[in-house]
Amino acid sequence: MADTRTDIRTDIRTVGKDVGVIERLWRYPIKSTGGERLRRVDVDERGLVGDRLFAVRDAEGRFGSGKNTRRFRRMDGLLHLSSRYPRSTPEPGPPELLDPHGNAVADPTAYLRTYLGRDDVELAREQEISHFDQLPLSVLTTATLDWIRREVPGVPVDERRFRPNILVRTPPGTPPFVEDEWIGREATVGDTLRIAFVRSSERCVMTNQAQRDLPHSPLVLRTIARAHDNRLDALARIVTPGTARVGDRVVLA
């Protein structure tokens, strides 16, 4: 049997060429909850405007997540909720929190305290401490996503398990994990936005967790760990702010 690690890391030279088009855009107004699909979004130095601008914060100042770290506290159930910004809001905040049935709740903090069974949590806007796990922009390709689907055929998989901001539809024949070839390079997105790819994300148990119509499955993270050292996507910083739109071309510099 061929070595999977070798097969999926085929080198592709795409200097100055399109690597694909934006298939979907995702923003997550409240960290660790389900996000909102957009047709267009402004992007500033911080990332998608309003992305993860709010979080569930406990009395110790740690943010609700799917894992425990110095900054984050595991709070199971957040992925069954979702968040969005009201269309009438000219700038982000405060977002709406939606219950597992998709209904907006009247008081997000009161709802979260009942839902999580904790009286020390509140919905909080980002202040000095960043809500981002790592870098502000996560980009994933359909080539990689399709490969994962083939590897775990009995498990429903779409990009929501990996929470990218941008899903790029790549040309037929593009190998999975092509994002590796972008690390250390810049790209233009649409007319004005320019980003620099820095590294990939190290995945955690959130990829396995159930959310809405996606069931829990340990096979997802196990497959990524076996084939690609537990890493998935390309994380980027913003070089030149601009606007991203579905259908925009992504061109490596």
Secondary structure, DSSP 8 states (H G I E B T S, - for coil): ---HHHHTT-----TTSEEEEEEEEEE-SBTTSB-EEESEEEEETTEETTTT-EEEE-TTS-EEESS-SSSEEE-TTGGG-EEE--TT-SS--S-EEE-TTS-B-S-HHHHHHHHHT-SS-EEEE--SS---SS-SEEEEEHHHHHHHHHHSTTS---GGGT--SEEEE--TT--TTGGGGGTT-EEEETTTEEEEEEEEEE--GGGTS-BTTB---THHHHHHHHHHTTEEEEEEEEEE-EEEETT-EEEE-
